[in-house]
Amino acid sequence: MTPIIALAALFLGTGGCHRNIPVAAEVPIDSNRNCPQVLRFTANPRVIQPGGEVLLSWNIRNVDEITLEESREDVGAANRGDYLRIIGKFPSTGTLRVSPKVTTTYVISCGDDLVGCASASVSVIVK
């Protein structure tokens, strides 16, 4: 199999379910998709003072659980993109109160190689 055909087979084999959505976007339900779909991932408020609290809220379709991770501003610019700390696994619909000490990006991911995967992120600025 040529590399181009192998790449096409890999993409088509996932059902084209890889989908990133804009931060805090509401996505209409696509009833023709059986793969994970991030319908909503928000942080409220998005800007806080030190010691403040944020409510993360999400709704993901076609999975039982999600993985929530964080990438903090204090990790250092050289490593920030490579460093995600797992907060935990949660039901596909839920909320979590967090109190970041520094500007933090929260990332939701879900799915696997069999059903495809989905992810979304939201950043909270600490001023």
N, C-alpha and C positions, 0 to 999 in steps of 0.2 A: 504494500500500500504506500503510495507516495505521501510525503509529508502534508501536502495540501489536502489530499483526500482524507488522511487521518485526522487532520484538524477539523475539517468539515464534519466528519463522522462524530468526533468528540462533541462538537457544539450541538449538532442535531440530536445526538443521543441524550442530551439533557433536556430535550423538549424546548430549548430556548427559554428556560425559566429563569435564567440569571437576570436579575433586574434590580438596579439601584434606583431609589426615588429621591427627590429633593427633600431636604430637611423640613420637617413639620408639614409635609404635604398630605392631603387627603386624596387617596387613590380610589377611583371607582372600582367596584368589584367586577372582575371579569369571570363570569360563570363558566367559561370554556377552559379555564386553567385549573389543573389539579396540583400544580406545584406551589410552593410557599409564596405568599404575596404579602408584603408589608403594606398594610392599609393605612396605618397611622403610627408615627413615632414622634412625640413632642416632649418638650421641656418647658415647664411653666413655673416661674419666669425664666427667661433666657439670660438675663443679666442680674447678678446679685451682689450684695456687699459681703465681705468676709464674715463667715458665721451664718450666712443666709441658707435657706432651704429651697430645694427645687423638687417639683413633682414630675418624674418621668412617667409617661403614659404611652402604651403601645397596644396595637391590635394587629395580629399577624394571622393570616388565613392558611389553612391546609397543613399545619404542623401542631404538635402537642406542646412543644416547649421551645423556648428561645435561649440563646446565650447572650448575656449582657456583659460588655467589657468597657473599660475606660482607658483613655490615653490622656495623661496629665501634662500640662504646660511645664511643670517643674522637672520633667525627665531630662530635658536638654534637647536643643534643636536637632543635633546629629542623630539622636536615637528616637525622637518622638514618633516618627512614622512607623517604626518597627516595634514599638513597645505598646502592647495592649495587655492590661491586667484584667483577668476574668473576675467579675463581681459575682456571677453565679448563673444558674439556670432557673428559668421562671416559666409559668404557664404562657401560652401564646397570646393571651389578653391579660393585661394587668397594669399596675402602677407601682412605683417605688419612690420613696422620699430619699433624697441624697443631699449631703451638705459638702460640696467640694470646697477645698481650701484655696485652690488655684483654678484658673481656667482649664476646663476639662471637656473632652469630646467623649460622648457615650456612643457605643456601637452595638447594634442588635444584629445578630446573625442567626440563621436557622436553616434547616434542611440538611440534605446529604447528597451523595453522588447518585442515589437512586431516584430521588424526587426532584432534584435540582436544589438550588439554594437562593436565598434572598438576604439582603442586608440593608441597613440604613443607619445614619448617624445624626447626632444633634450635639451642638456645642453649647456649653454654659460658660459665660464670661463672668469672672470674679474680679470686681474693681475695688 
